[in-house]
């Protein structure tokens, strides 16, 4: 995974990792963080929390940030949502959609994701819908 991310980011890595999984997948994702980036620890769906490599944390100079979304009020969430919508409207947020699948091809698409062959996001297309635009720079 980290080699694909490095290739997509011209060797720079990603500025922010949002990790709800934890465990070994999170440890792999720490190899993708850009210098001075942020790694958001959101959960442990894998069954274990991230055990970070302190030497990597220090030499890459990135931050670990604990995130508990349940701590915010409805008003704070709505304000954040509006801010994100504004960024999308301005074209400031890009996508990293490299795979799309028709609804009937869902089992094959899930197998591709499970094998680790999918790079970026895989989007399931509802019948009669077009793939999302891929404008912007994913980071």
C-alpha positions in Angstrom: 0.0 0.0 0.0 2.7 2.5 1.0 4.4 2.2 -2.4 1.2 2.9 -4.3 0.5 6.0 -2.1 4.1 7.2 -2.6 3.6 6.9 -6.3 0.3 8.7 -6.3 1.8 11.5 -4.2 5.1 11.8 -6.1 6.9 10.5 -3.1 5.5 13.0 -0.6 3.0 10.9 1.3 -0.4 12.0 2.5 -1.1 15.0 4.8 -3.9 13.3 6.7 -4.7 9.6 7.4 -8.2 9.0 8.9 -8.0 5.5 10.4 -11.1 3.8 11.9 -9.4 0.3 11.6 -6.4 0.3 13.9 -4.1 -2.8 14.2 -1.8 -3.9 11.5 -3.6 -2.0 8.7 -3.1 1.2 10.7 0.6 0.4 11.2 1.0 0.0 7.4 -0.8 3.3 6.9 1.7 5.2 9.1 4.3 4.5 6.4 2.2 6.7 4.1 2.1 9.9 6.2 4.0 12.9 4.8 6.5 14.7 7.0 4.5 17.0 9.4 1.3 15.2 8.5 -1.4 14.0 10.8 -2.6 10.5 11.6 -6.2 10.5 13.0 -6.9 7.6 15.3 -10.6 7.1 15.1 -11.3 3.5 16.0 -10.2 -0.1 16.2 -12.5 -2.0 13.9 -9.7 -4.6 13.4 -10.0 -5.5 17.1 -6.9 -3.7 18.2 -5.7 -0.1 18.5 -2.7 1.2 16.6 0.6 0.6 18.3 2.7 3.4 16.6 6.4 3.1 15.8 7.9 5.9 17.8 11.0 6.1 15.7 8.9 6.6 12.5 6.7 9.1 14.4 9.8 11.1 15.4 11.8 10.9 12.1 8.8 11.7 9.9 7.7 14.4 12.4 4.0 13.7 12.1 1.3 14.0 14.7 -1.0 11.4 16.2 -4.5 12.8 16.9 -7.2 11.0 18.8 -10.6 11.6 17.4 -13.9 10.9 19.2 -16.7 12.3 17.0 -19.4 11.7 19.7 -17.9 14.6 21.7 -19.2 17.3 19.3 -22.6 19.0 19.4 -25.1 18.9 16.6 -24.3 22.5 15.9 -20.6 21.9 15.6 -21.2 18.9 13.3 -23.5 21.0 11.1 -20.9 23.8 10.9 -18.2 21.4 9.9 -20.5 19.9 7.3 -21.2 23.3 5.8 -17.5 24.1 5.8 -16.7 20.9 3.9 -19.5 21.6 1.4 -18.0 25.0 0.8 -14.6 23.4 0.1 -16.2 21.0 -2.4 -18.0 23.8 -4.1 -14.7 25.8 -4.4 -13.0 22.7 -5.9 -10.6 22.6 -3.0 -11.2 18.9 -2.3 -10.3 16.3 -4.8 -11.2 12.6 -5.0 -9.2 9.5 -5.4 -11.7 7.4 -7.2 -9.8 5.0 -9.4 -12.4 2.1 -9.5 -16.0 2.0 -10.2 -18.3 -1.0 -10.3 -21.8 -1.6 -11.6 -24.2 -2.9 -9.0 -24.3 -6.4 -10.5 -20.5 -6.5 -10.2 -20.5 -5.8 -6.5 -19.1 -9.3 -5.4 -16.1 -9.0 -7.8 -15.4 -5.4 -6.6 -15.5 -6.5 -2.9 -13.1 -9.4 -3.7 -10.7 -6.8 -5.4 -10.8 -4.6 -2.3 -10.3 -7.6 0.0 -7.3 -8.8 -2.0 -5.8 -5.3 -1.8 -5.9 -4.8 -5.5 -8.0 -1.7 -5.4 -6.1 1.6 -5.3 -8.0 4.6 -4.0 -11.7 4.5 -3.5 -14.0 2.0 -5.2 -17.4 3.5 -5.9 -20.5 1.3 -6.5 -22.7 2.8 -9.2 -26.4 2.6 -8.8 -28.3 1.6 -11.9 -28.5 4.5 -14.3 -25.8 6.6 -12.6 -22.5 7.9 -14.0 -19.1 7.6 -12.3 -18.1 10.5 -10.0 -15.7 13.2 -11.4 -12.1 12.7 -10.5 -11.1 16.3 -10.6 -8.8 17.9 -8.0 -5.7 16.6 -6.4 -6.1 13.8 -3.8 -3.8 14.3 -0.8 
